[in-house]
Amino acid sequence: MKRISLIAIVTIFALTAMSFTGGKGVVLRLNPQKDKVYVIKSKTTQINSMKIQGQSMSSTQTIETTQSMTAKEVSDTKNVFETKIDAIKFNASQMGMSFTYDSENPQNTNPIIADQAGEFEKNLKKPVNVTYDNHGRLDETTDFEMSQISNAIIELPEDEISVGSEWTYTKTQEVSDIEMTVKMKVTVTGISKKGVDVSFNGTVDSKDVTGTYEGTSTINQQTGIVVSSNIKNKISMTITEQGLTIPLTVSGTTTITVE
């Protein structure tokens, strides 16, 4: 008798969970809270592999950024954010040497990467405005390097979604100063009070560049903003340096959280 009761309880629980996650429809729209400051924390690790005159070389770099975005204007058709990079940490290693930069302790920067540090500082604490519609489509922006806002605000579907729903969009990504278009496909894997869980994969659609993106994200139902994401990418291209044609492969991982 106890066994039958236990099975019944488990069955009811499973059906309830299915009803909540599998059958519930959600409409996602970008709807930030006006004047709220959202903080994007990101960490990107990138491995660059290349062949120069038959010799293989590789370097590794890690960049951590803290970026704020404030919802200055919110409406049914337009959302304007003021965003800026607040802090940067950079570490690179190549041929047994290591170089670091920390915007909060710039005096410790190795002189060898002074030029790189200068480029970082050009983007530091420099506010720019970015405008999106309520589907997360970019409407207007200024040039803004190192920004992670495109991973925090993604294009959202027109229709109601449930577990198993899919949608596609394109985004522009820059790797090693090469701008390329990525075709993304998003699949809903779970819906709960915590948020909408999705998996995604993308392919690069650009001349002389091939590559893939894949990962998972959680989207806040109320704001439409990604609150966490894990991304992997692998890009292959050819660059020209001092008259040499160099095959280059860039493999990377990025994690972000938005608070």
Summary of the structure (lengths in Angstrom):
residues: 259
radius of gyration: 21.6
end to end distance: 49.0
largest distance: 81.6
contacts: 765
relative contact order: 0.17
helix: 15%
strand: 57%
